[in-house]
Amino acid sequence: MKKLAVVALASVTAISLMAADGAALYKKCAGCHGLHGEKKALGKSAPIKGWDKEKIIEALKGYKAGTRNVYGMGALMKGQVASLSDADIEAIADYLSKQ
């Protein structure tokens, strides 16, 4: 029984460590968007601070798919989000929506 509890605890810990860290992932975005999404990226876009989680997810997935091109930033953003998984996008959206 003790071994089972240890295995279960190790599994939960491993899953937690593998979960995407929105704050860490967002650091890559902060150079253009600001620490809390308060800046106009490259002086062009609207600030993203205050967006709800679903809006952020929709925007990031649109950029990743190449179907979104707001302020002429589609190609640039597609390159920025290309390597993000759905879990990464959700983690960033969750983090940013709480700023």
Buried (B, 14 or more C-beta within 10 A) or exposed (E): EEEEEEEEEEEEEEEEEEEBEBBEBBEBBEEBBBEBBEBBBEEEBEBBBEBEBEEBBBBBBBBBEEEBBEBEBBEBBBEBBEEBEEEBBBBBBBBBBEB
